[in-house]
């Protein structure tokens, strides 16, 4: 039984299933924040037993992840690896698509462009893309700011997710309607125009290489999608946990990261700048205008903010626990491949809580 072997490995390694190629570093005890080197395979680890977690619940968590079509799963505490698991033939060297979880990369890169004085998120999108980047009447197009793209409040009709001018038609004044839409990718065009280079080059120089991420952007069916290894996804989660700081360098202003991960508008309090926010009074979901009472993921910590993508690509960031959790894979329920939030989150957190509490 696969669980037996996972459990045996966890016991023998003190709670962490490790790649023998990785450098094993003794458990720290001071709780200091750790950042892995920018190159190489070294990454400090700490054990489940060292954290006082419930090892007996690990097999149930792994079983759940495997049966829900996961490719990988990772938990960091204070930047150190507690769990790193791969399924279905996926390995630490393999890349996987982030889907809409990658929207948060566009957020961070937009923040970097603002920090450099290339843009102001309160300025009109047309200041950078020119008049006619939509098919809206000019007075309505001129209402749309970069911030509206960051908050999903552009007012553009969301019936078509293909981001070409003829599909970008008027539905409501910018700022008056929250609606999940792939028009966010126009942020990439804004950054490219403002920086005088393609988005991927700017992203690599200002963010990706700064934290040791390795990945690539690929044209998907609807929008450009980022692909990376699980560890690279965890690196970005660690940057988010530390509000834009990587070791001794403040890559992105902490104030912008705080702004990104707090309620960005009054229509959907559970949404920041393309980040999903837990612990709010109500929330909205992609594809509708229904307001649901309660928090996004009741089982998860209230202070959690998350990058969420289709087929349950996830980065959960939990400041109160100094924790980052990553899940990559196929849809947990192939019959219901949600754009973002799904019932998977609640069920997964119930399994996680049984281990960490």
N, C-alpha and C positions, 0 to 999 in steps of 0.2 A: 504493500500500500504506500502510495507516494508520500502521504502525510507522515508515516513512520520515519521515512528517510529524512524528510525535512526536520522533523522533531529531533532526530538523532544528531543531525548536523548542527542544529541550534544549540543543543546541549553541549556538544563537543567544542563548539566555537564560542561558547558563552553568550549565545543569543543572536549571532549574526552570521548568516550564510555568506561566505566571502569567496571571491575569486582568488585562487592561489597565486595569481600574478600580481595582485595588489599588495602593497606594503602594509603589514599589520603593525599598528602603533598602539602601545598600551593605553588602557582606559584612563582618561583624565578624570580628575575628581573635583576640580575647582569650578566647573560649570562655565568656563570661559568660552567665548564664541570662537569657532574654528573656521578657516577658509582653506579649501584644498589648493595645492599649487596650480598654477595656470596650465602647466603641461605635465605629462606623465600620469601614471596610474595610482599614485599615492593618495590616500584619503583616510583620515583618521576614523576609527570606529569605536563605538561604545556598545556594551552588551545590554541585553534585556534585563539580565539579573542585576547589573550595575545600576539600572534605573529603577529597580524594584517592581517591574512589570510582571504580569501574569503569563509565564511561559506556557502554561498548560492550554491557553486559549489560542496560541499561535497556529496549530494545525487547522482549527476551524476557520481562521482568517485566510490561510493559504488555500484551503479547499474552496472557500467562497470565491476568492479571486480567480482561481483556475476555472471553476464552473461558469463564471461570468465573462469568459473570453478575454481575460487579461493577458497582456504581453509582458508587462513589468510592473513592479511595485517597489517603492522606496520610502523609507522614513528617515529623516534627519532630526536630531536633537542637538541644539547648539552647534549645528553645522556638521556633526559627526554621524556617520551611517550607523543606524540601529538595525534596520532590515533592508536588504536588497535582494529581490527575488525576480526570477525570469521564468516565463511559461511558454508552452507551445513552440519550443525550438528557438524562441527569441533569445538573444544574448546581449551582454553589455556593450558589444561593439555595433549592434544593429541600430539603425535609425527608424523612427516612426513619426507619423504626422501629428502635429499638435491640433490641427483643425482650429476651431475658434478660440482655443486657449491661447493661440498665438496673437490674438488681438492685443493682449497685454504687452507684447513686445513692441507693437506699433505705438501703444501708449507711452512706454518708456522712451522710445526713440523720438517721439514728438516732444516729450519733455526735455530731452537733450538739445533738440533744435531750438526750443524756446530759451533754454539756459544760455545757449551761445548767441542769442540775439537774432537768430535767423527768422523766427516767427514770433507771433503773440497769439496764444490760443483764443483770445477774444476778438481777433481780427477776422474779416470775411475770408471764406475759402477762395472766393474769386480774386482776392488780392494776389494769390499765388497761382491759381489755375486759369485765371482769365474768365471773362464773361462767356457764358454758354457751356459751362461744364455740366449743367443739367439741362432738362427741357422745361424748366419752370419759367413762368413769367419773370422778367428781370427783377422787379421789385421783391418778389418772393425769394429768388435765388440769393439776392443780396442780404437777406436776413440770416443766412446760414453761416455760422462761424465755425472755426476749427473746434471749439469747445462743444458745439452741437454734435459734431461727428464723434467726439470722445464720449458723449453721454447718451447717444442713440436718440437724440431729440431734434434731428434735422427737419422732420415733418415731411420727408420724401416718402412717396407711396412705397410700401414694403411688399406689394403683391409680386413683384419680380425681384429676385435677389441678384440678377446679373447687373453689374455696375457699368453700364454704358449710358451715355447721355439720353438716348431716346427712352430708356426705362426709368430715368430719374425724374419723375413727374410729381407735381404738387398734390399733396393731400391735406396738409395743415401748415400753419405758420411755424417756423422753427421755434423750438422752445415750448410749444403747447401740447406736444404729443410724444410719449415715449414709445418707440417701436423698434424692435430688434431688426437690424438691416445690415447687409454687407457693404453698405456705402462707407463704412469705417475705413475701407482700404484706400479711399481717397486721401486719408492721412499720409499714406506712403507717397502719393503723388505730390502732396504739399511739401513734405520733407525733401523729396528729390528736387523739386523746383527751387526751394529755398536754399538748398545746400549746393546746387550746381553739379550734383552727381546722382547716380542711381541709388535708390533706397538701400539696396543690399550692401553696397560699398560703404555708405554712411553708417548703417547699422553695425557692420563688422568692425569698423574702425572705432566707433564711439561706445559700443556696448559689448558685442559678442566677444571680441578678442580681449577685452578688459577683464572678463571674468572666466576666461578659459572655456567658453562654450564652443562647440563644433557642430555646425548644422548648415542647412541650405534652404533657400526659398524656392518653391516649385509652383508653377501655374497649375492650380486645380481646376475643377469643372466650373466653379463659381468665382473663386478668388485665390490669391496667392497664399500658399500654405507653407508654414515653416516645418521642417523635419529635423530631428536631432536624436541623439542617444538619450537614454533615461537620465544619465548623470548630468548631461547638459541641461536638461529640463530642471533638474534639482538645483543646479547652479543658479539659474534665474530665480527659482523660489527662494534660495538663500539670500540673493541680492534684495528681493522684495521684503523678506523678513527683517533685513537690516536697513530698510528704508533707503536703498540706493547706495549703501556703503559696502565696499569690498575690501576687507582687511583694513589698511590704513588710507585707502583712497575713496573719497566720496565721488562715485561715478556719476550719480544723478542727485540733484538736490533733495534732501530729506523732505522738505516741505511739499515738493511736487508729488513724491510718493505718498505722503500722508493725504494729500488732496485727492490723489487717484483712488485711494482705498477708503474713502468716506463717501457718504451720500452726495451725489453730484447734482441732483435736481429733485423737485418735490413730487414728481409723478411716480417714480419707482424708487423708493428709499433703499432698496436692496441692490442698487447699481451705482458704481463709481465711474471712473474713466475706463470703461471696458472690463473692469473687475466686478465680480459678483460678491456681495456683502452679506454675511450671515447676521443674525441677531436683531434684525429690524422688525418693525411692527407688521409690515406686509410686503408683498412682492408681486411683480408681474413676470410673465414668461414669454419667450419668443413665440410669435405667431398669433398673438391675441391681445386684447385690451382688458382682460379680466384682472381684477385686483384680488389677490388671495391673502387672507389674514394669516398672521404668524410668520415665523422665520423660514428661510430657505431650507435649512437642514436642521431640524430640531435636535437631533442627536449630536451634532457637532458643536464645538465651543462657540459662544456668541460672538467672540471677536475674530472669528475666522474670515478671511477674504480669499477668494478663489479665482483661478483662471480655469474656465470651463469650455470644453470643446465637444463637438459632435462625437458620438460613439464613446462618450465617457472618458475623454482625455482630461486629466485633472492635475492642477497644482493647488493643494490646500496649504495656506499659510496661517499659522496659529501663534500670534505673538505671546499670548499668556503662557504658552508651553515651550516657547523657543523652538517650534517644530515646523517642519516642512514635510508634506506627504505628496508623492507623485504616483499617478496611475496612468499607464498607457495600455492601449489594446483595441480590440474590436468592440462593437456595441455589446453591452451587458445583456441587452434584450434586442436581438436583431429585428424583431417585429415592431419595435418602437425606438428607432435611432434618433433620439432627441437632439436638438441643436445645442442645448446646454444642460440645465438641471434635469435630472431624472430620478426615479425612485431608487436607482442604484446608490445615490449618495447617502440616503438615510440608512439603507441596509448595510452599506460598507462601514459607516461610522458606528453602527451598533457592534459590528465585529471588531473594529479598532478599539472601541471603548472597553470591550471585554479584555483586551490585552493591556491597555495602558492605564486602566483605573484599578 
